[in-house]
């Protein structure tokens, strides 16, 4: 039976409930009265149930689709304004004992270059990332208890936080590693991580077990219940996601929202972020072998309805997507993107080439971080390198209460402008700097609190004079 408060994976992600919801959505895809009712509820900015969201996803009334997109944009601006948080992945190791059929790291792949960074190599990677201007990283590694034990992850986090190069510093380390124990999550929390991220790939248990035929990841329940254990270990910011293209998108879209509802009901706070990656080519992996690929149009609809259904949650789109696709979904609800990413182990120091097959997937957006920042500024967005909430203790339910009340803008807008100013002073090209200064001058006036506005103006001058790391 479906029970969002249950701690059992097959009860808070109920196959029967998902299938019933899919049929309900299909039956009501042209029900204008119901769709209007759902949209009106969404305008209250309290989110939607998975069943209501599924109806919007399925809606086939053309003018209602445009209304959905317009509402998604409105909600995005209400909660997150025009700020886009920047980050980069850092791959520590591609050793893995799992047999995942969609990932080139699977243990049967004998021709991929296996690499594991030493602490000195991690230091050089982090310096390279700092020289680009990054302040926030997402650590990635394969699951291998011998080569990638929790002790290696913890040591790597300590190394990363300890590197201060010129004006650079990594201020927030998010971690995307395999499902583990409450004890290990507690160790990650003590190490000072930001968000713990783990993708489900698919919520369909049968498909999940077929996609993960061997290795620890084969255990559907253990993997699906990982976020509960992470929260039990004290990590209050977690990020969920699926890999669209592996299974029917309707099923996994509903599963994502059910997982978010479960975390809210059982743990008191929903996911900090939701990621929406699509399967990409990689060594030993051909996306055409997976028959559930989704079009750009469906992808845009998914992002828009997610934004409406979980307005408080950050939505992440990586460099898996092209510039064109990312530009479209930025308007529909995305609040975080990566830039200048490398998905191979050691890819920031050693330039990736055709002979290096150690990448987890091919990137579509291969622009430099400065080119991405320049592009965002041209589109009217504020590229933000802010990590203030994490370091000020505004995490978990405290963060969510600020977002839901709309008060988070009083923190995010000032911090976005100050961290953008740091980037402009230390790393930007002359063209990007010129654009960025104009954006800052314009956006200062949008800080409603006069006292905070004056503080930001003073801090911007201090940044020009060489001081760094101001936050409110």
C-alpha positions, 0 to 999 in steps of 0.5 A: 500500500502507498504510504508516504510516511513509511520508511520502506521504499516499496511503500513510499514509492508505490508501483500501483500508485504510480500506475494509477496516477499515470492512468488518471493523468491520461484520462484527464489530459483534456479536462480543462476544468480540472487543469484550471483548478490545479493551476489555481492551486499552484498559484498559491505557491504551496506546490502540488501533489504528484497526481496533480503534477502528472495531469499538468505533464500530460495536458494536451490543451495548447493554450494551457501548455503556455499557461503552464510555462508562464506559471513556471517562470513566474514561480521561479522568479518569485522564489529564486529571482534571476539568480543562477547558482554555479558549480562544477563536478570533480571526479575523484575516481572511476573505479567501480564494482557495480554492473550498471548498464548505462554507465561506462564505469561498470566493472566489466568495462576492461578498456576504460582508463581507470584512475584515482586521484592522489591527494596531491592530484586533487590539490592540483585539480582544485587549484585549476578549478579555483583559477577558473573562479569556482567556489562550489564543487560536487564530488563524484566517484564510483562505488568501490569499497577498496579503492574509494572507501569513505576514508578516502572521501573524507580525506579528499574533502579535508584536502579541498577545504584546505586549499587557498590559492591566490584569492580562490577557495572552495567554500562548499563541497557537495558529495555524490557518492553511493548509498551508504550507512547512517554512520558514514553519513554522519562522518560526511556531515562532520566533514562539512559537506553541503548537500548529499546527492544521489540519483535514483536512475529509475524508480521502477523496481523491475527496471532498476534491478535490470539496469543494475544487474550486479554489485551493491547498487542492485539492492533497490530498497537500500538505494532508494532509502539512502536519503532517509539514512542521510537525514538520520545521519544529520545531513539535512540538505539532500539532492535527488534525481533520475536519469531520464531515458532509462525508463518511461519518463512519466513513471520516473517523473511521478516517482521523483515527486513521491520521493520529495513528498516522502522526505517532507512527510517522514523527515520534515523537509523535502529535497534541497535539489532535484536533478534532471539529467538525460542519458548521454554517450560515453565509452561503452555506452550508446544512448540509442540502445535505450528506447525511452529517450525523451525529446527536448519538448518533453524535457522542457515540460518536465522542468516546468511542471517540477518547478510548479509542483515543488517551488521551494526546491532547486532544479539542476541542469548540467553540461549534459545539455546543450546551450540551446536546451539550457537556455530554454529551461533556465526560463522554466525553473532551473536554478543551478547549472554547471559550467566549464565542466570536466567529467573525466578523472583529472580532467581540469589539469590534463586537457581531455582528448580523444584518447582519454575515455575516462569520462562518465559521459560526453558533455554537450555544453563545452564552453568555458566558465567565463563564456557561460557567465558571459552568456548568463549576464547577456540573458539577464541572469545573475551568475551566483557563486554564493555559499552563504546559506550553508556556512550560516547554518541556513540549511534543511528546514530553516532554509526551506522555511525561508524559501517558502516565505520568500525571505530567502531573497533578502539573503540570496540577492546580496550574496549573489551580487557580492560573489559575482563581483569577486568573480569579475575582479579575479577571473573574468574576461574584460567583456564579461567584467563590463557586462557584470558591472552593469548588471550589479549596478542595476540589481543593487536597486532591487535589494529592498532592505535599505540597510542591507543595500548599503552594506552590499555597496560598501562590501562591493567597494571592499572587494575592489580593494582586495578583500574577499568573502563577504556574506549576509 
